[in-house]
Amino acid sequence: MDKVFHGFTELFAQLGLPNDAPSIRQFIQTHSPLNSSIRIEDAQFWNTAQASLLKEELLGDSDWAEVIDRLNVALRGAIVSAN
């Protein structure tokens, strides 16, 4: 089974957020660093629908899980490309 690769632009579109590279970088800068004790889907900056999407995709180990993991790393303070 082939996995589909999703980038940050697609994830941000799924989350209903501006998904151009400058907006993604700004989002990460604004919300970083995310405390290591907070799960990404439990961060206070998500609305209910966004948090649910993240949780469901991670729990289901879907095609989205890899890019959500990359966003998680980026929000913890690591530098990650917006693609």
DSSP file with accessible surface (Angstrom, degrees, kcal/mol):
  #  RESIDUE AA STRUCTURE BP1 BP2  ACC     N-H-->O    O-->H-N    N-H-->O    O-->H-N    TCO  KAPPA ALPHA  PHI   PSI    X-CA   Y-CA   Z-CA
    1    1 A M              0   0  210      0, 0.0     2,-0.4     0, 0.0     0, 0.0   0.000 360.0 360.0 360.0 127.5    0.0    0.0    0.0
    2    2 A D        -     0   0  156      1,-0.0     2,-0.3     0, 0.0     0, 0.0  -0.691 360.0-139.7 -85.3 133.9    1.4    3.4   -1.0
    3    3 A K        -     0   0  113     -2,-0.4     2,-0.4    59,-0.0    59,-0.0  -0.720  14.8-127.3 -90.0 143.9    1.2    6.2    1.5
    4    4 A V        -     0   0   79     -2,-0.3     2,-0.6     1,-0.0    -1,-0.0  -0.733  19.2-135.0 -87.9 135.4    0.3    9.6    0.3
    5    5 A F        -     0   0  123     -2,-0.4     2,-0.4    61,-0.1    59,-0.1  -0.828  21.2-168.4 -94.2 124.7    2.8   12.4    1.3
    6    6 A H        -     0   0   25     -2,-0.6     2,-0.2    57,-0.4    77,-0.0  -0.918   5.4-152.2-110.0 141.0    1.1   15.5    2.6
    7    7 A G     >  -     0   0    5     -2,-0.4     4,-2.2     1,-0.1     3,-0.2  -0.468  35.3 -95.0-101.2 176.8    3.0   18.8    3.2
    8    8 A F  H  > S+     0   0    0      1,-0.2     4,-3.0     2,-0.2     5,-0.3   0.868 122.0  59.6 -59.5 -38.4    2.4   21.6    5.6
    9    9 A T  H  > S+     0   0   49     73,-0.4     4,-1.8     1,-0.2    -1,-0.2   0.925 108.9  43.4 -60.7 -40.7    0.4   23.6    2.9
   10   10 A E  H  > S+     0   0   87      2,-0.2     4,-2.4    -3,-0.2    -1,-0.2   0.897 114.0  50.4 -70.1 -41.2   -2.1   20.7    2.6
   11   11 A L  H  X S+     0   0    1     -4,-2.2     4,-2.0     2,-0.2    -2,-0.2   0.939 110.3  49.2 -62.8 -45.6   -2.3   20.2    6.4
   12   12 A F  H  <>S+     0   0    2     -4,-3.0     5,-3.0     1,-0.2     4,-0.4   0.890 110.0  51.8 -63.7 -36.1   -3.0   23.9    7.0
   13   13 A A  H ><5S+     0   0   52     -4,-1.8     3,-1.4    -5,-0.3    -1,-0.2   0.931 108.7  51.1 -63.5 -42.8   -5.6   23.9    4.3
   14   14 A Q  H 3<5S+     0   0  107     -4,-2.4    -2,-0.2     1,-0.3    -1,-0.2   0.850 109.6  50.7 -60.4 -35.3   -7.3   20.9    6.0
   15   15 A L  T 3<5S-     0   0   10     -4,-2.0    -1,-0.3    -5,-0.2    -2,-0.2   0.483 117.2-115.3 -82.1  -3.7   -7.2   22.8    9.3
   16   16 A G  T < 5S+     0   0   68     -3,-1.4    -3,-0.2    -4,-0.4    -2,-0.1   0.780  73.1 130.8  76.0  26.1   -8.8   25.8    7.7
   17   17 A L  S   <S-     0   0   37     -5,-3.0    -1,-0.3    -6,-0.2    -2,-0.1  -0.765  72.8 -83.5-109.2 156.3   -5.7   28.0    8.2
   18   18 A P        -     0   0   83      0, 0.0    -1,-0.1     0, 0.0    -3,-0.0  -0.350  44.5-165.0 -55.1 134.3   -3.9   30.2    5.7
   19   19 A N        +     0   0   68      4,-0.1     2,-0.2    -7,-0.1    -6,-0.1   0.188  43.0 115.0-121.0  20.7   -1.5   27.8    4.0
   20   20 A D  S  > S-     0   0   76      1,-0.1     4,-2.3    -8,-0.1     3,-0.2  -0.538  78.3-106.5 -83.5 158.3    1.0   29.9    2.2
   21   21 A A  H  > S+     0   0   31      1,-0.2     4,-2.7     2,-0.2     5,-0.2   0.891 117.7  50.0 -55.6 -45.7    4.7   29.6    3.4
   22   22 A P  H  > S+     0   0   77      0, 0.0     4,-2.4     0, 0.0    -1,-0.2   0.913 112.1  48.7 -62.2 -38.8    4.8   32.9    5.2
   23   23 A S  H  > S+     0   0   38      2,-0.2     4,-2.5    -3,-0.2    -2,-0.2   0.891 111.3  49.7 -66.2 -39.0    1.6   32.2    7.0
   24   24 A I  H  X S+     0   0    0     -4,-2.3     4,-2.5     2,-0.2     5,-0.2   0.943 111.7  47.9 -64.9 -46.7    2.8   28.8    8.1
   25   25 A R  H  X S+     0   0  127     -4,-2.7     4,-2.7     1,-0.2    -2,-0.2   0.918 112.6  49.8 -59.8 -41.6    6.1   30.2    9.3
   26   26 A Q  H  X S+     0   0  107     -4,-2.4     4,-2.8    -5,-0.2    -1,-0.2   0.912 109.4  51.3 -64.0 -42.4    4.2   32.9   11.2
   27   27 A F  H  X S+     0   0   29     -4,-2.5     4,-2.1     2,-0.2    -1,-0.2   0.941 112.3  46.2 -58.7 -47.4    1.9   30.3   12.8
   28   28 A I  H  X S+     0   0   23     -4,-2.5     4,-0.7     1,-0.2    -2,-0.2   0.927 114.1  47.7 -64.9 -42.9    4.8   28.2   14.0
   29   29 A Q  H >< S+     0   0  134     -4,-2.7     3,-0.6     1,-0.2    -1,-0.2   0.913 112.4  50.0 -63.0 -41.5    6.7   31.3   15.3
   30   30 A T  H 3< S+     0   0   82     -4,-2.8    -1,-0.2     1,-0.2    -2,-0.2   0.873 118.5  36.8 -65.0 -37.5    3.6   32.5   17.1
   31   31 A H  H 3< S+     0   0   49     -4,-2.1    -1,-0.2    -5,-0.2    -2,-0.2   0.316  96.2 141.7-104.5   8.6    2.8   29.2   18.8
   32   32 A S    <<  +     0   0   35     -4,-0.7    44,-0.1    -3,-0.6    43,-0.1  -0.756  46.4  35.9-103.8 153.6    6.3   28.0   19.6
   33   33 A P  S    S-     0   0  107      0, 0.0     2,-0.4     0, 0.0    43,-0.3   0.533  73.1-161.2 -84.2 138.3    7.7   26.6   21.7
   34   34 A L        -     0   0   13     41,-3.4    -2,-0.1    38,-0.2     6,-0.1  -0.676  33.9-103.5 -78.4 129.2    4.9   24.3   22.6
   35   35 A N    >   -     0   0   91     -2,-0.4     3,-2.0     1,-0.1    -1,-0.1  -0.271  23.7-128.2 -55.2 136.0    5.4   22.9   26.1
   36   36 A S  T 3  S+     0   0  111      1,-0.3    -1,-0.1    40,-0.1    -2,-0.0   0.697 106.1  61.8 -63.6 -17.8    6.7   19.3   25.9
   37   37 A S  T 3  S+     0   0   97      2,-0.1     2,-0.5     0, 0.0    -1,-0.3   0.572  89.8  83.4 -85.1  -7.0    4.0   18.2   28.4
   38   38 A I  S <  S-     0   0   53     -3,-2.0     2,-0.2     2,-0.0     5,-0.1  -0.848  77.5-133.2-102.6 125.7    1.2   19.2   26.0
   39   39 A R    >   -     0   0  137     -2,-0.5     3,-1.8     1,-0.1     4,-0.5  -0.501  26.1-116.7 -69.9 145.6    0.1   16.9   23.2
   40   40 A I  G >  S+     0   0    4      1,-0.3     3,-1.4     2,-0.2    -1,-0.1   0.888 115.1  52.0 -54.9 -41.1   -0.2   18.7   19.9
   41   41 A E  G 3  S+     0   0    9      1,-0.3    -1,-0.3    13,-0.1    14,-0.1   0.666 107.4  54.6 -72.4 -12.8   -4.0   18.1   19.6
   42   42 A D  G <  S+     0   0  103     -3,-1.8    -1,-0.3    13,-0.0    -2,-0.2   0.413  76.5 126.6 -99.1   1.0   -4.5   19.5   23.1
   43   43 A A    X   -     0   0    5     -3,-1.4     3,-1.3    -4,-0.5     8,-0.1  -0.307  66.1-127.3 -62.2 142.6   -2.8   22.9   22.4
   44   44 A Q  T 3  S+     0   0  154      1,-0.2    -1,-0.1     0, 0.0    -3,-0.0   0.668  99.6  70.6 -69.4 -15.3   -5.0   25.8   23.4
   45   45 A F  T 3  S+     0   0   37    -14,-0.1     2,-0.3     2,-0.0    -1,-0.2   0.582  81.2  87.3 -83.8  -5.7   -4.7   27.5   20.0
   46   46 A W  S <  S-     0   0   19     -3,-1.3     2,-0.1     4,-0.0    -5,-0.0  -0.679  74.0-131.6 -87.9 147.3   -6.7   24.9   18.1
   47   47 A N     >  -     0   0   89     -2,-0.3     4,-2.6     1,-0.1     5,-0.2  -0.354  38.3 -93.5 -82.8 175.4  -10.5   25.2   17.8
   48   48 A T  H  > S+     0   0  118      1,-0.2     4,-2.4     2,-0.2     5,-0.2   0.911 125.2  48.2 -59.4 -44.2  -12.6   22.1   18.6
   49   49 A A  H  > S+     0   0   69      2,-0.2     4,-2.4     1,-0.2    -1,-0.2   0.909 112.6  48.4 -65.5 -41.9  -12.7   20.9   14.9
   50   50 A Q  H  > S+     0   0   19      2,-0.2     4,-2.5     1,-0.2    -2,-0.2   0.931 112.1  48.6 -64.1 -45.5   -9.0   21.3   14.4
   51   51 A A  H  X S+     0   0   25     -4,-2.6     4,-2.6     1,-0.2    -2,-0.2   0.910 111.9  50.0 -61.3 -41.4   -8.1   19.5   17.6
   52   52 A S  H  X S+     0   0   51     -4,-2.4     4,-2.9    -5,-0.2     5,-0.2   0.913 109.8  50.7 -64.2 -43.4  -10.5   16.7   16.7
   53   53 A L  H  X S+     0   0   34     -4,-2.4     4,-2.6     2,-0.2     5,-0.3   0.950 112.2  46.5 -59.9 -49.0   -9.0   16.4   13.2
   54   54 A L  H  X S+     0   0    0     -4,-2.5     4,-2.3     1,-0.2     5,-0.2   0.933 114.4  47.4 -59.7 -46.2   -5.5   16.2   14.6
   55   55 A K  H  X S+     0   0  106     -4,-2.6     4,-2.9    -5,-0.2     5,-0.2   0.938 113.5  47.1 -62.0 -47.2   -6.4   13.6   17.2
   56   56 A E  H  X S+     0   0  125     -4,-2.9     4,-2.2     1,-0.2    -1,-0.2   0.908 113.0  48.5 -62.8 -43.3   -8.3   11.4   14.8
   57   57 A E  H  <>S+     0   0   41     -4,-2.6     5,-2.1    -5,-0.2     8,-0.3   0.882 114.6  45.4 -68.2 -36.9   -5.6   11.4   12.2
   58   58 A L  H ><5S+     0   0   40     -4,-2.3     3,-1.1    -5,-0.3    -2,-0.2   0.932 113.9  48.2 -70.0 -44.9   -2.9   10.6   14.7
   59   59 A L  H 3<5S+     0   0  126     -4,-2.9    -2,-0.2     1,-0.3    -1,-0.2   0.872 114.2  46.7 -63.0 -36.9   -4.9    7.8   16.4
   60   60 A G  T 3<5S-     0   0   56     -4,-2.2    -1,-0.3    -5,-0.2    -2,-0.2   0.467 103.3-132.4 -83.8  -1.0   -5.8    6.3   13.0
   61   61 A D  T < 5 +     0   0  110     -3,-1.1    -3,-0.2    -4,-0.3    -4,-0.1   0.909  47.7 172.9  47.6  47.2   -2.1    6.6   11.9
   62   62 A S    > < -     0   0   29     -5,-2.1     3,-1.5    -6,-0.2     4,-0.4  -0.047  52.6 -87.0 -75.7-178.8   -3.5    8.0    8.7
   63   63 A D  T 3  S+     0   0   54      1,-0.3     4,-0.4     2,-0.1   -57,-0.4   0.730 128.4  59.4 -60.4 -22.9   -1.6    9.6    5.8
   64   64 A W  T 3> S+     0   0   40      1,-0.2     4,-2.3     2,-0.1    -1,-0.3   0.644  81.7  84.3 -80.7 -17.2   -1.8   12.8    7.7
   65   65 A A  H <> S+     0   0    4     -3,-1.5     4,-2.5    -8,-0.3    -1,-0.2   0.881  86.1  53.8 -58.6 -39.1    0.1   11.5   10.7
   66   66 A E  H  > S+     0   0  108     -4,-0.4     4,-2.0    -3,-0.3    -1,-0.2   0.938 111.8  42.7 -64.6 -44.9    3.6   12.1    9.3
   67   67 A V  H  > S+     0   0    1     -4,-0.4     4,-2.4     2,-0.2    -1,-0.2   0.867 112.6  53.9 -72.3 -31.4    3.0   15.8    8.5
   68   68 A I  H  X S+     0   0    0     -4,-2.3     4,-2.6     2,-0.2    -1,-0.2   0.923 108.3  50.7 -65.0 -40.2    1.2   16.3   11.9
   69   69 A D  H  X S+     0   0   84     -4,-2.5     4,-2.3    -5,-0.2    -2,-0.2   0.898 109.1  51.1 -62.4 -39.7    4.3   14.8   13.5
   70   70 A R  H  X S+     0   0   56     -4,-2.0     4,-2.5     2,-0.2    -2,-0.2   0.903 110.3  48.8 -64.4 -40.5    6.5   17.2   11.6
   71   71 A L  H  X S+     0   0    0     -4,-2.4     4,-2.8     2,-0.2    -2,-0.2   0.916 108.4  54.6 -64.6 -40.2    4.3   20.1   12.7
   72   72 A N  H  X S+     0   0   40     -4,-2.6     4,-0.9     1,-0.2    -2,-0.2   0.932 109.8  46.5 -57.4 -47.0    4.6   18.8   16.3
   73   73 A V  H ><>S+     0   0   74     -4,-2.3     5,-1.7     1,-0.2     3,-0.8   0.928 112.0  50.9 -62.1 -44.8    8.4   18.9   16.0
   74   74 A A  H ><5S+     0   0    1     -4,-2.5     3,-1.5     1,-0.3    -2,-0.2   0.901 108.2  51.9 -60.9 -40.3    8.3   22.4   14.5
   75   75 A L  H 3<5S+     0   0    0     -4,-2.8   -41,-3.4     1,-0.3    -1,-0.3   0.687 100.8  62.7 -71.5 -16.7    6.1   23.7   17.3
   76   76 A R  T <<5S-     0   0   70     -4,-0.9    -1,-0.3    -3,-0.8    -2,-0.2   0.443 131.0 -88.8 -86.5  -1.6    8.5   22.3   19.9
   77   77 A G  T < 5S+     0   0   52     -3,-1.5    -3,-0.2     1,-0.4     2,-0.2   0.349  85.9 128.0 115.1  -5.0   11.2   24.7   18.5
   78   78 A A      < -     0   0   47     -5,-1.7     2,-0.5     1,-0.1    -1,-0.4  -0.538  62.7-114.0 -80.9 150.9   12.9   22.8   15.7
   79   79 A I        +     0   0  174     -2,-0.2     2,-0.4    -4,-0.0    -1,-0.1  -0.735  41.4 173.3 -88.4 125.7   13.2   24.4   12.3
   80   80 A V        -     0   0   38     -2,-0.5   -10,-0.0    -6,-0.1    -9,-0.0  -0.994  34.7-107.9-133.1 140.6   11.2   22.7    9.7
   81   81 A S        -     0   0   70     -2,-0.4   -73,-0.2     1,-0.1    -7,-0.1  -0.298  25.2-125.0 -63.3 148.5   10.5   23.7    6.1
   82   82 A A              0   0    7    -74,-0.1   -73,-0.4   -75,-0.1    -1,-0.1   0.518 360.0 360.0 -74.7  -2.5    7.0   24.9    5.3
   83   83 A N              0   0  113    -75,-0.2   -77,-0.1   -76,-0.1    -2,-0.0  -0.497 360.0 360.0 -91.0 360.0    6.7   22.3    2.5
